Amino acid sequence: MIRRPVLRALTTAVATAALALTATQVATAATPAVAAAKATQVDDNPFKVMDLDGLRAEYRFMCPAGHCVGYWSLVLTDEVARKRYAGGEFFVYAPAKGDFGFFLDGDIATRTVKKAAQVRIIDSEFTRTHPRFEVRYGNPEQPKKARVVATSTIWMR
C-alpha cells in the first residue's frame, strides 16, 4: 500500500521535470517561429527523394534583418569536404543540359565558391528541374573537364 503513494509522487516529479525542461528549451529558442520550425523540419526535407553521393541534407537557420527562417540545403559530406582541393572552384552543373546552379554563401546566391565548406545548395527551381546534377571542382568555363565531387540523382519511378 505504501508503494502506490511513492509511485504517484515519483511520477508527478518526473512529469514536472519533463515539462520544465521542455519550457526551458522553448524559451531559449531564438523565436517561437524557430521552435515551430524545428518541430516540423524532419517532414519538410525536400531532398529526401534524392539519391545523394558525396552530399547530405542539412537543416539550418538564417536570420536576415532579424527575421529567422529555417531551410534545408545540401552540403558536402565530411569525407568529401576534408579532401584537398587546389587550383579551381566549386560549381553546380547539370551535365544533361549543360546548366549551372548556384550555392547559397551566407545569404547571397553565387555561381562558384572556393572552399568546400561554402558548398551549400538550396531547394530551388534548378534542383527540382534537373533529375541529375553534380558538384564539380575545376574551371567553370570548362565544366566537362572539371572533377565530379558529388552527385544528386532523382530516379524515374
Phi and psi in radians as a Rosetta constraint file:
Dihedral C 1 N 2 CA 2 C 2 CIRCULARHARMONIC -1.246 0.35
Dihedral N 2 CA 2 C 2 N 3 CIRCULARHARMONIC -0.462 0.35
Dihedral C 2 N 3 CA 3 C 3 CIRCULARHARMONIC -1.129 0.35
Dihedral N 3 CA 3 C 3 N 4 CIRCULARHARMONIC -0.651 0.35
Dihedral C 3 N 4 CA 4 C 4 CIRCULARHARMONIC -1.062 0.35
Dihedral N 4 CA 4 C 4 N 5 CIRCULARHARMONIC -0.842 0.35
Dihedral C 4 N 5 CA 5 C 5 CIRCULARHARMONIC -1.110 0.35
Dihedral N 5 CA 5 C 5 N 6 CIRCULARHARMONIC -0.627 0.35
Dihedral C 5 N 6 CA 6 C 6 CIRCULARHARMONIC -1.150 0.35
Dihedral N 6 CA 6 C 6 N 7 CIRCULARHARMONIC -0.751 0.35
Dihedral C 6 N 7 CA 7 C 7 CIRCULARHARMONIC -1.097 0.35
Dihedral N 7 CA 7 C 7 N 8 CIRCULARHARMONIC -0.731 0.35
Dihedral C 7 N 8 CA 8 C 8 CIRCULARHARMONIC -1.105 0.35
Dihedral N 8 CA 8 C 8 N 9 CIRCULARHARMONIC -0.743 0.35
Dihedral C 8 N 9 CA 9 C 9 CIRCULARHARMONIC -1.138 0.35
Dihedral N 9 CA 9 C 9 N 10 CIRCULARHARMONIC -0.732 0.35
Dihedral C 9 N 10 CA 10 C 10 CIRCULARHARMONIC -1.141 0.35
Dihedral N 10 CA 10 C 10 N 11 CIRCULARHARMONIC -0.751 0.35
Dihedral C 10 N 11 CA 11 C 11 CIRCULARHARMONIC -1.075 0.35
Dihedral N 11 CA 11 C 11 N 12 CIRCULARHARMONIC -0.745 0.35
Dihedral C 11 N 12 CA 12 C 12 CIRCULARHARMONIC -1.097 0.35
Dihedral N 12 CA 12 C 12 N 13 CIRCULARHARMONIC -0.733 0.35
Dihedral C 12 N 13 CA 13 C 13 CIRCULARHARMONIC -1.141 0.35
Dihedral N 13 CA 13 C 13 N 14 CIRCULARHARMONIC -0.735 0.35
Dihedral C 13 N 14 CA 14 C 14 CIRCULARHARMONIC -1.158 0.35
Dihedral N 14 CA 14 C 14 N 15 CIRCULARHARMONIC -0.755 0.35
Dihedral C 14 N 15 CA 15 C 15 CIRCULARHARMONIC -1.104 0.35
Dihedral N 15 CA 15 C 15 N 16 CIRCULARHARMONIC -0.725 0.35
Dihedral C 15 N 16 CA 16 C 16 CIRCULARHARMONIC -1.105 0.35
Dihedral N 16 CA 16 C 16 N 17 CIRCULARHARMONIC -0.750 0.35
Dihedral C 16 N 17 CA 17 C 17 CIRCULARHARMONIC -1.121 0.35
Dihedral N 17 CA 17 C 17 N 18 CIRCULARHARMONIC -0.701 0.35
Dihedral C 17 N 18 CA 18 C 18 CIRCULARHARMONIC -1.135 0.35
Dihedral N 18 CA 18 C 18 N 19 CIRCULARHARMONIC -0.747 0.35
Dihedral C 18 N 19 CA 19 C 19 CIRCULARHARMONIC -1.126 0.35
Dihedral N 19 CA 19 C 19 N 20 CIRCULARHARMONIC -0.694 0.35
Dihedral C 19 N 20 CA 20 C 20 CIRCULARHARMONIC -1.141 0.35
Dihedral N 20 CA 20 C 20 N 21 CIRCULARHARMONIC -0.702 0.35
Dihedral C 20 N 21 CA 21 C 21 CIRCULARHARMONIC -1.117 0.35
Dihedral N 21 CA 21 C 21 N 22 CIRCULARHARMONIC -0.772 0.35
Dihedral C 21 N 22 CA 22 C 22 CIRCULARHARMONIC -1.087 0.35
Dihedral N 22 CA 22 C 22 N 23 CIRCULARHARMONIC -0.760 0.35
Dihedral C 22 N 23 CA 23 C 23 CIRCULARHARMONIC -1.105 0.35
Dihedral N 23 CA 23 C 23 N 24 CIRCULARHARMONIC -0.669 0.35
Dihedral C 23 N 24 CA 24 C 24 CIRCULARHARMONIC -1.147 0.35
Dihedral N 24 CA 24 C 24 N 25 CIRCULARHARMONIC -0.733 0.35
Dihedral C 24 N 25 CA 25 C 25 CIRCULARHARMONIC -1.123 0.35
Dihedral N 25 CA 25 C 25 N 26 CIRCULARHARMONIC -0.722 0.35
Dihedral C 25 N 26 CA 26 C 26 CIRCULARHARMONIC -1.161 0.35
Dihedral N 26 CA 26 C 26 N 27 CIRCULARHARMONIC -0.696 0.35
Dihedral C 26 N 27 CA 27 C 27 CIRCULARHARMONIC -1.172 0.35
Dihedral N 27 CA 27 C 27 N 28 CIRCULARHARMONIC -0.528 0.35
Dihedral C 27 N 28 CA 28 C 28 CIRCULARHARMONIC -1.475 0.35
Dihedral N 28 CA 28 C 28 N 29 CIRCULARHARMONIC -0.160 0.35
Dihedral C 28 N 29 CA 29 C 29 CIRCULARHARMONIC -1.159 0.35
Dihedral N 29 CA 29 C 29 N 30 CIRCULARHARMONIC 2.675 0.35
Dihedral C 29 N 30 CA 30 C 30 CIRCULARHARMONIC -1.060 0.35
Dihedral N 30 CA 30 C 30 N 31 CIRCULARHARMONIC -0.748 0.35
Dihedral C 30 N 31 CA 31 C 31 CIRCULARHARMONIC -2.618 0.35
Dihedral N 31 CA 31 C 31 N 32 CIRCULARHARMONIC 2.861 0.35
Dihedral C 31 N 32 CA 32 C 32 CIRCULARHARMONIC -1.049 0.35
Dihedral N 32 CA 32 C 32 N 33 CIRCULARHARMONIC -0.576 0.35
Dihedral C 32 N 33 CA 33 C 33 CIRCULARHARMONIC -1.113 0.35
Dihedral N 33 CA 33 C 33 N 34 CIRCULARHARMONIC -0.642 0.35
Dihedral C 33 N 34 CA 34 C 34 CIRCULARHARMONIC -1.141 0.35
Dihedral N 34 CA 34 C 34 N 35 CIRCULARHARMONIC -0.755 0.35
Dihedral C 34 N 35 CA 35 C 35 CIRCULARHARMONIC -1.099 0.35
Dihedral N 35 CA 35 C 35 N 36 CIRCULARHARMONIC -0.728 0.35
Dihedral C 35 N 36 CA 36 C 36 CIRCULARHARMONIC -1.151 0.35
Dihedral N 36 CA 36 C 36 N 37 CIRCULARHARMONIC -0.689 0.35
Dihedral C 36 N 37 CA 37 C 37 CIRCULARHARMONIC -1.130 0.35
Dihedral N 37 CA 37 C 37 N 38 CIRCULARHARMONIC -0.687 0.35
Dihedral C 37 N 38 CA 38 C 38 CIRCULARHARMONIC -1.084 0.35
Dihedral N 38 CA 38 C 38 N 39 CIRCULARHARMONIC -0.647 0.35
Dihedral C 38 N 39 CA 39 C 39 CIRCULARHARMONIC -1.170 0.35
Dihedral N 39 CA 39 C 39 N 40 CIRCULARHARMONIC -0.534 0.35
Dihedral C 39 N 40 CA 40 C 40 CIRCULARHARMONIC -1.863 0.35
Dihedral N 40 CA 40 C 40 N 41 CIRCULARHARMONIC 0.078 0.35
Dihedral C 40 N 41 CA 41 C 41 CIRCULARHARMONIC -1.104 0.35
Dihedral N 41 CA 41 C 41 N 42 CIRCULARHARMONIC -0.585 0.35
Dihedral C 41 N 42 CA 42 C 42 CIRCULARHARMONIC -1.129 0.35
Dihedral N 42 CA 42 C 42 N 43 CIRCULARHARMONIC -0.700 0.35
Dihedral C 42 N 43 CA 43 C 43 CIRCULARHARMONIC -1.309 0.35
Dihedral N 43 CA 43 C 43 N 44 CIRCULARHARMONIC -0.357 0.35
Dihedral C 43 N 44 CA 44 C 44 CIRCULARHARMONIC -1.628 0.35
Dihedral N 44 CA 44 C 44 N 45 CIRCULARHARMONIC 0.087 0.35
Dihedral C 44 N 45 CA 45 C 45 CIRCULARHARMONIC -1.112 0.35
Dihedral N 45 CA 45 C 45 N 46 CIRCULARHARMONIC 1.878 0.35
Dihedral C 45 N 46 CA 46 C 46 CIRCULARHARMONIC -1.289 0.35
Dihedral N 46 CA 46 C 46 N 47 CIRCULARHARMONIC -0.189 0.35
Dihedral C 46 N 47 CA 47 C 47 CIRCULARHARMONIC -1.697 0.35
Dihedral N 47 CA 47 C 47 N 48 CIRCULARHARMONIC 0.034 0.35
Dihedral C 47 N 48 CA 48 C 48 CIRCULARHARMONIC -1.158 0.35
Dihedral N 48 CA 48 C 48 N 49 CIRCULARHARMONIC -0.303 0.35
Dihedral C 48 N 49 CA 49 C 49 CIRCULARHARMONIC -1.593 0.35
Dihedral N 49 CA 49 C 49 N 50 CIRCULARHARMONIC -0.011 0.35
Dihedral C 49 N 50 CA 50 C 50 CIRCULARHARMONIC -1.680 0.35
Dihedral N 50 CA 50 C 50 N 51 CIRCULARHARMONIC 2.550 0.35
Dihedral C 50 N 51 CA 51 C 51 CIRCULARHARMONIC -1.592 0.35
Dihedral N 51 CA 51 C 51 N 52 CIRCULARHARMONIC 1.962 0.35
Dihedral C 51 N 52 CA 52 C 52 CIRCULARHARMONIC -1.838 0.35
Dihedral N 52 CA 52 C 52 N 53 CIRCULARHARMONIC 2.308 0.35
Dihedral C 52 N 53 CA 53 C 53 CIRCULARHARMONIC -2.211 0.35
Dihedral N 53 CA 53 C 53 N 54 CIRCULARHARMONIC 1.929 0.35
Dihedral C 53 N 54 CA 54 C 54 CIRCULARHARMONIC 1.519 0.35
Dihedral N 54 CA 54 C 54 N 55 CIRCULARHARMONIC -0.003 0.35
Dihedral C 54 N 55 CA 55 C 55 CIRCULARHARMONIC -2.192 0.35
Dihedral N 55 CA 55 C 55 N 56 CIRCULARHARMONIC 2.728 0.35
Dihedral C 55 N 56 CA 56 C 56 CIRCULARHARMONIC -2.483 0.35
Dihedral N 56 CA 56 C 56 N 57 CIRCULARHARMONIC 2.629 0.35
Dihedral C 56 N 57 CA 57 C 57 CIRCULARHARMONIC -1.434 0.35
Dihedral N 57 CA 57 C 57 N 58 CIRCULARHARMONIC 2.464 0.35
Dihedral C 57 N 58 CA 58 C 58 CIRCULARHARMONIC -2.453 0.35
Dihedral N 58 CA 58 C 58 N 59 CIRCULARHARMONIC 2.375 0.35
Dihedral C 58 N 59 CA 59 C 59 CIRCULARHARMONIC -1.722 0.35
Dihedral N 59 CA 59 C 59 N 60 CIRCULARHARMONIC 2.277 0.35
Dihedral C 59 N 60 CA 60 C 60 CIRCULARHARMONIC -2.389 0.35
Dihedral N 60 CA 60 C 60 N 61 CIRCULARHARMONIC 2.924 0.35
Dihedral C 60 N 61 CA 61 C 61 CIRCULARHARMONIC -2.104 0.35
Dihedral N 61 CA 61 C 61 N 62 CIRCULARHARMONIC 2.539 0.35
Dihedral C 61 N 62 CA 62 C 62 CIRCULARHARMONIC -2.414 0.35
Dihedral N 62 CA 62 C 62 N 63 CIRCULARHARMONIC 2.539 0.35
Dihedral C 62 N 63 CA 63 C 63 CIRCULARHARMONIC -2.197 0.35
Dihedral N 63 CA 63 C 63 N 64 CIRCULARHARMONIC 1.220 0.35
Dihedral C 63 N 64 CA 64 C 64 CIRCULARHARMONIC -1.253 0.35
Dihedral N 64 CA 64 C 64 N 65 CIRCULARHARMONIC 2.316 0.35
Dihedral C 64 N 65 CA 65 C 65 CIRCULARHARMONIC 0.948 0.35
Dihedral N 65 CA 65 C 65 N 66 CIRCULARHARMONIC 0.564 0.35
Dihedral C 65 N 66 CA 66 C 66 CIRCULARHARMONIC 1.396 0.35
Dihedral N 66 CA 66 C 66 N 67 CIRCULARHARMONIC 0.050 0.35
Dihedral C 66 N 67 CA 67 C 67 CIRCULARHARMONIC -1.860 0.35
Dihedral N 67 CA 67 C 67 N 68 CIRCULARHARMONIC 1.867 0.35
Dihedral C 67 N 68 CA 68 C 68 CIRCULARHARMONIC -1.371 0.35
Dihedral N 68 CA 68 C 68 N 69 CIRCULARHARMONIC 2.419 0.35
Dihedral C 68 N 69 CA 69 C 69 CIRCULARHARMONIC -2.357 0.35
Dihedral N 69 CA 69 C 69 N 70 CIRCULARHARMONIC 2.321 0.35
Dihedral C 69 N 70 CA 70 C 70 CIRCULARHARMONIC -1.659 0.35
Dihedral N 70 CA 70 C 70 N 71 CIRCULARHARMONIC 2.496 0.35
Dihedral C 70 N 71 CA 71 C 71 CIRCULARHARMONIC -2.665 0.35
Dihedral N 71 CA 71 C 71 N 72 CIRCULARHARMONIC 2.695 0.35
Dihedral C 71 N 72 CA 72 C 72 CIRCULARHARMONIC -1.660 0.35
Dihedral N 72 CA 72 C 72 N 73 CIRCULARHARMONIC 2.555 0.35
Dihedral C 72 N 73 CA 73 C 73 CIRCULARHARMONIC -2.610 0.35
Dihedral N 73 CA 73 C 73 N 74 CIRCULARHARMONIC 2.862 0.35
Dihedral C 73 N 74 CA 74 C 74 CIRCULARHARMONIC -1.807 0.35
Dihedral N 74 CA 74 C 74 N 75 CIRCULARHARMONIC 2.344 0.35
Dihedral C 74 N 75 CA 75 C 75 CIRCULARHARMONIC -2.279 0.35
Dihedral N 75 CA 75 C 75 N 76 CIRCULARHARMONIC 2.829 0.35
Dihedral C 75 N 76 CA 76 C 76 CIRCULARHARMONIC -1.172 0.35
Dihedral N 76 CA 76 C 76 N 77 CIRCULARHARMONIC 2.516 0.35
Dihedral C 76 N 77 CA 77 C 77 CIRCULARHARMONIC -1.135 0.35
Dihedral N 77 CA 77 C 77 N 78 CIRCULARHARMONIC 2.785 0.35
Dihedral C 77 N 78 CA 78 C 78 CIRCULARHARMONIC -1.021 0.35
Dihedral N 78 CA 78 C 78 N 79 CIRCULARHARMONIC -0.698 0.35
Dihedral C 78 N 79 CA 79 C 79 CIRCULARHARMONIC -1.068 0.35
Dihedral N 79 CA 79 C 79 N 80 CIRCULARHARMONIC -0.789 0.35
Dihedral C 79 N 80 CA 80 C 80 CIRCULARHARMONIC -1.241 0.35
Dihedral N 80 CA 80 C 80 N 81 CIRCULARHARMONIC -0.697 0.35
Dihedral C 80 N 81 CA 81 C 81 CIRCULARHARMONIC -1.169 0.35
Dihedral N 81 CA 81 C 81 N 82 CIRCULARHARMONIC -0.493 0.35
Dihedral C 81 N 82 CA 82 C 82 CIRCULARHARMONIC -1.303 0.35
Dihedral N 82 CA 82 C 82 N 83 CIRCULARHARMONIC -0.310 0.35
Dihedral C 82 N 83 CA 83 C 83 CIRCULARHARMONIC -1.110 0.35
Dihedral N 83 CA 83 C 83 N 84 CIRCULARHARMONIC 2.780 0.35
Dihedral C 83 N 84 CA 84 C 84 CIRCULARHARMONIC -1.534 0.35
Dihedral N 84 CA 84 C 84 N 85 CIRCULARHARMONIC 2.248 0.35
Dihedral C 84 N 85 CA 85 C 85 CIRCULARHARMONIC -2.199 0.35
Dihedral N 85 CA 85 C 85 N 86 CIRCULARHARMONIC 2.272 0.35
Dihedral C 85 N 86 CA 86 C 86 CIRCULARHARMONIC -2.587 0.35
Dihedral N 86 CA 86 C 86 N 87 CIRCULARHARMONIC 2.443 0.35
Dihedral C 86 N 87 CA 87 C 87 CIRCULARHARMONIC 1.539 0.35
Dihedral N 87 CA 87 C 87 N 88 CIRCULARHARMONIC 0.300 0.35
Dihedral C 87 N 88 CA 88 C 88 CIRCULARHARMONIC -2.757 0.35
Dihedral N 88 CA 88 C 88 N 89 CIRCULARHARMONIC -2.880 0.35
Dihedral C 88 N 89 CA 89 C 89 CIRCULARHARMONIC -2.398 0.35
Dihedral N 89 CA 89 C 89 N 90 CIRCULARHARMONIC 2.685 0.35
Dihedral C 89 N 90 CA 90 C 90 CIRCULARHARMONIC -1.498 0.35
Dihedral N 90 CA 90 C 90 N 91 CIRCULARHARMONIC 2.466 0.35
Dihedral C 90 N 91 CA 91 C 91 CIRCULARHARMONIC -2.642 0.35
Dihedral N 91 CA 91 C 91 N 92 CIRCULARHARMONIC 2.758 0.35
Dihedral C 91 N 92 CA 92 C 92 CIRCULARHARMONIC -1.760 0.35
Dihedral N 92 CA 92 C 92 N 93 CIRCULARHARMONIC 2.275 0.35
Dihedral C 92 N 93 CA 93 C 93 CIRCULARHARMONIC -2.441 0.35
Dihedral N 93 CA 93 C 93 N 94 CIRCULARHARMONIC 2.379 0.35
Dihedral C 93 N 94 CA 94 C 94 CIRCULARHARMONIC -1.838 0.35
Dihedral N 94 CA 94 C 94 N 95 CIRCULARHARMONIC 1.777 0.35
Dihedral C 94 N 95 CA 95 C 95 CIRCULARHARMONIC -1.114 0.35
Dihedral N 95 CA 95 C 95 N 96 CIRCULARHARMONIC -0.502 0.35
Dihedral C 95 N 96 CA 96 C 96 CIRCULARHARMONIC -1.129 0.35
Dihedral N 96 CA 96 C 96 N 97 CIRCULARHARMONIC -0.630 0.35
Dihedral C 96 N 97 CA 97 C 97 CIRCULARHARMONIC -1.977 0.35
Dihedral N 97 CA 97 C 97 N 98 CIRCULARHARMONIC -0.165 0.35
Dihedral C 97 N 98 CA 98 C 98 CIRCULARHARMONIC 1.290 0.35
Dihedral N 98 CA 98 C 98 N 99 CIRCULARHARMONIC 0.398 0.35
Dihedral C 98 N 99 CA 99 C 99 CIRCULARHARMONIC -1.578 0.35
Dihedral N 99 CA 99 C 99 N 100 CIRCULARHARMONIC 2.668 0.35
Dihedral C 99 N 100 CA 100 C 100 CIRCULARHARMONIC -1.911 0.35
Dihedral N 100 CA 100 C 100 N 101 CIRCULARHARMONIC 2.474 0.35
Dihedral C 100 N 101 CA 101 C 101 CIRCULARHARMONIC -1.770 0.35
Dihedral N 101 CA 101 C 101 N 102 CIRCULARHARMONIC -2.792 0.35
Dihedral C 101 N 102 CA 102 C 102 CIRCULARHARMONIC -2.541 0.35
Dihedral N 102 CA 102 C 102 N 103 CIRCULARHARMONIC 2.841 0.35
Dihedral C 102 N 103 CA 103 C 103 CIRCULARHARMONIC -1.863 0.35
Dihedral N 103 CA 103 C 103 N 104 CIRCULARHARMONIC 2.775 0.35
Dihedral C 103 N 104 CA 104 C 104 CIRCULARHARMONIC -1.793 0.35
Dihedral N 104 CA 104 C 104 N 105 CIRCULARHARMONIC 1.925 0.35
Dihedral C 104 N 105 CA 105 C 105 CIRCULARHARMONIC -1.875 0.35
Dihedral N 105 CA 105 C 105 N 106 CIRCULARHARMONIC 1.728 0.35
Dihedral C 105 N 106 CA 106 C 106 CIRCULARHARMONIC 1.268 0.35
Dihedral N 106 CA 106 C 106 N 107 CIRCULARHARMONIC -2.009 0.35
Dihedral C 106 N 107 CA 107 C 107 CIRCULARHARMONIC -2.077 0.35
Dihedral N 107 CA 107 C 107 N 108 CIRCULARHARMONIC 0.403 0.35
Dihedral C 107 N 108 CA 108 C 108 CIRCULARHARMONIC -2.056 0.35
Dihedral N 108 CA 108 C 108 N 109 CIRCULARHARMONIC 2.288 0.35
Dihedral C 108 N 109 CA 109 C 109 CIRCULARHARMONIC -1.404 0.35
Dihedral N 109 CA 109 C 109 N 110 CIRCULARHARMONIC 2.282 0.35
Dihedral C 109 N 110 CA 110 C 110 CIRCULARHARMONIC -2.414 0.35
Dihedral N 110 CA 110 C 110 N 111 CIRCULARHARMONIC 2.544 0.35
Dihedral C 110 N 111 CA 111 C 111 CIRCULARHARMONIC -1.287 0.35
Dihedral N 111 CA 111 C 111 N 112 CIRCULARHARMONIC -0.604 0.35
Dihedral C 111 N 112 CA 112 C 112 CIRCULARHARMONIC -2.348 0.35
Dihedral N 112 CA 112 C 112 N 113 CIRCULARHARMONIC 2.753 0.35
Dihedral C 112 N 113 CA 113 C 113 CIRCULARHARMONIC -2.403 0.35
Dihedral N 113 CA 113 C 113 N 114 CIRCULARHARMONIC 2.721 0.35
Dihedral C 113 N 114 CA 114 C 114 CIRCULARHARMONIC -1.636 0.35
Dihedral N 114 CA 114 C 114 N 115 CIRCULARHARMONIC -0.489 0.35
Dihedral C 114 N 115 CA 115 C 115 CIRCULARHARMONIC -1.929 0.35
Dihedral N 115 CA 115 C 115 N 116 CIRCULARHARMONIC 2.526 0.35
Dihedral C 115 N 116 CA 116 C 116 CIRCULARHARMONIC -1.047 0.35
Dihedral N 116 CA 116 C 116 N 117 CIRCULARHARMONIC -0.599 0.35
Dihedral C 116 N 117 CA 117 C 117 CIRCULARHARMONIC -1.170 0.35
Dihedral N 117 CA 117 C 117 N 118 CIRCULARHARMONIC -0.293 0.35
Dihedral C 117 N 118 CA 118 C 118 CIRCULARHARMONIC -1.548 0.35
Dihedral N 118 CA 118 C 118 N 119 CIRCULARHARMONIC -0.108 0.35
Dihedral C 118 N 119 CA 119 C 119 CIRCULARHARMONIC -1.243 0.35
Dihedral N 119 CA 119 C 119 N 120 CIRCULARHARMONIC 1.929 0.35
Dihedral C 119 N 120 CA 120 C 120 CIRCULARHARMONIC -2.573 0.35
Dihedral N 120 CA 120 C 120 N 121 CIRCULARHARMONIC 1.914 0.35
Dihedral C 120 N 121 CA 121 C 121 CIRCULARHARMONIC -1.833 0.35
Dihedral N 121 CA 121 C 121 N 122 CIRCULARHARMONIC 2.173 0.35
Dihedral C 121 N 122 CA 122 C 122 CIRCULARHARMONIC -1.697 0.35
Dihedral N 122 CA 122 C 122 N 123 CIRCULARHARMONIC 2.851 0.35
Dihedral C 122 N 123 CA 123 C 123 CIRCULARHARMONIC -1.144 0.35
Dihedral N 123 CA 123 C 123 N 124 CIRCULARHARMONIC 2.100 0.35
Dihedral C 123 N 124 CA 124 C 124 CIRCULARHARMONIC -2.603 0.35
Dihedral N 124 CA 124 C 124 N 125 CIRCULARHARMONIC 3.108 0.35
Dihedral C 124 N 125 CA 125 C 125 CIRCULARHARMONIC -0.987 0.35
Dihedral N 125 CA 125 C 125 N 126 CIRCULARHARMONIC -0.689 0.35
Dihedral C 125 N 126 CA 126 C 126 CIRCULARHARMONIC -1.059 0.35
Dihedral N 126 CA 126 C 126 N 127 CIRCULARHARMONIC -0.849 0.35
Dihedral C 126 N 127 CA 127 C 127 CIRCULARHARMONIC -1.208 0.35
Dihedral N 127 CA 127 C 127 N 128 CIRCULARHARMONIC -0.444 0.35
Dihedral C 127 N 128 CA 128 C 128 CIRCULARHARMONIC -1.483 0.35
Dihedral N 128 CA 128 C 128 N 129 CIRCULARHARMONIC -0.441 0.35
Dihedral C 128 N 129 CA 129 C 129 CIRCULARHARMONIC -1.781 0.35
Dihedral N 129 CA 129 C 129 N 130 CIRCULARHARMONIC -0.046 0.35
Dihedral C 129 N 130 CA 130 C 130 CIRCULARHARMONIC -2.075 0.35
Dihedral N 130 CA 130 C 130 N 131 CIRCULARHARMONIC 1.925 0.35
Dihedral C 130 N 131 CA 131 C 131 CIRCULARHARMONIC -1.104 0.35
Dihedral N 131 CA 131 C 131 N 132 CIRCULARHARMONIC -0.374 0.35
Dihedral C 131 N 132 CA 132 C 132 CIRCULARHARMONIC -2.453 0.35
Dihedral N 132 CA 132 C 132 N 133 CIRCULARHARMONIC 2.244 0.35
Dihedral C 132 N 133 CA 133 C 133 CIRCULARHARMONIC -2.447 0.35
Dihedral N 133 CA 133 C 133 N 134 CIRCULARHARMONIC 2.793 0.35
Dihedral C 133 N 134 CA 134 C 134 CIRCULARHARMONIC -2.282 0.35
Dihedral N 134 CA 134 C 134 N 135 CIRCULARHARMONIC 2.620 0.35
Dihedral C 134 N 135 CA 135 C 135 CIRCULARHARMONIC -1.679 0.35
Dihedral N 135 CA 135 C 135 N 136 CIRCULARHARMONIC 2.156 0.35
Dihedral C 135 N 136 CA 136 C 136 CIRCULARHARMONIC -2.083 0.35
Dihedral N 136 CA 136 C 136 N 137 CIRCULARHARMONIC 2.753 0.35
Dihedral C 136 N 137 CA 137 C 137 CIRCULARHARMONIC -2.227 0.35
Dihedral N 137 CA 137 C 137 N 138 CIRCULARHARMONIC 2.220 0.35
Dihedral C 137 N 138 CA 138 C 138 CIRCULARHARMONIC 2.670 0.35
Dihedral N 138 CA 138 C 138 N 139 CIRCULARHARMONIC -2.520 0.35
Dihedral C 138 N 139 CA 139 C 139 CIRCULARHARMONIC -1.631 0.35
Dihedral N 139 CA 139 C 139 N 140 CIRCULARHARMONIC 2.018 0.35
Dihedral C 139 N 140 CA 140 C 140 CIRCULARHARMONIC -1.140 0.35
Dihedral N 140 CA 140 C 140 N 141 CIRCULARHARMONIC -0.280 0.35
Dihedral C 140 N 141 CA 141 C 141 CIRCULARHARMONIC -1.330 0.35
Dihedral N 141 CA 141 C 141 N 142 CIRCULARHARMONIC -0.297 0.35
Dihedral C 141 N 142 CA 142 C 142 CIRCULARHARMONIC -2.252 0.35
Dihedral N 142 CA 142 C 142 N 143 CIRCULARHARMONIC 1.187 0.35
Dihedral C 142 N 143 CA 143 C 143 CIRCULARHARMONIC -1.090 0.35
Dihedral N 143 CA 143 C 143 N 144 CIRCULARHARMONIC -0.520 0.35
Dihedral C 143 N 144 CA 144 C 144 CIRCULARHARMONIC -1.226 0.35
Dihedral N 144 CA 144 C 144 N 145 CIRCULARHARMONIC -0.381 0.35
Dihedral C 144 N 145 CA 145 C 145 CIRCULARHARMONIC -1.593 0.35
Dihedral N 145 CA 145 C 145 N 146 CIRCULARHARMONIC -0.192 0.35
Dihedral C 145 N 146 CA 146 C 146 CIRCULARHARMONIC -1.295 0.35
Dihedral N 146 CA 146 C 146 N 147 CIRCULARHARMONIC 2.672 0.35
Dihedral C 146 N 147 CA 147 C 147 CIRCULARHARMONIC -1.373 0.35
Dihedral N 147 CA 147 C 147 N 148 CIRCULARHARMONIC 2.295 0.35
Dihedral C 147 N 148 CA 148 C 148 CIRCULARHARMONIC -1.372 0.35
Dihedral N 148 CA 148 C 148 N 149 CIRCULARHARMONIC 2.127 0.35
Dihedral C 148 N 149 CA 149 C 149 CIRCULARHARMONIC -1.750 0.35
Dihedral N 149 CA 149 C 149 N 150 CIRCULARHARMONIC -0.681 0.35
Dihedral C 149 N 150 CA 150 C 150 CIRCULARHARMONIC -2.694 0.35
Dihedral N 150 CA 150 C 150 N 151 CIRCULARHARMONIC 2.750 0.35
Dihedral C 150 N 151 CA 151 C 151 CIRCULARHARMONIC -2.400 0.35
Dihedral N 151 CA 151 C 151 N 152 CIRCULARHARMONIC 2.739 0.35
Dihedral C 151 N 152 CA 152 C 152 CIRCULARHARMONIC -2.342 0.35
Dihedral N 152 CA 152 C 152 N 153 CIRCULARHARMONIC 2.261 0.35
Dihedral C 152 N 153 CA 153 C 153 CIRCULARHARMONIC -2.339 0.35
Dihedral N 153 CA 153 C 153 N 154 CIRCULARHARMONIC 2.371 0.35
Dihedral C 153 N 154 CA 154 C 154 CIRCULARHARMONIC -1.927 0.35
Dihedral N 154 CA 154 C 154 N 155 CIRCULARHARMONIC 2.021 0.35
Dihedral C 154 N 155 CA 155 C 155 CIRCULARHARMONIC -1.403 0.35
Dihedral N 155 CA 155 C 155 N 156 CIRCULARHARMONIC 2.566 0.35
Dihedral C 155 N 156 CA 156 C 156 CIRCULARHARMONIC -1.186 0.35
Dihedral N 156 CA 156 C 156 N 157 CIRCULARHARMONIC 2.506 0.35
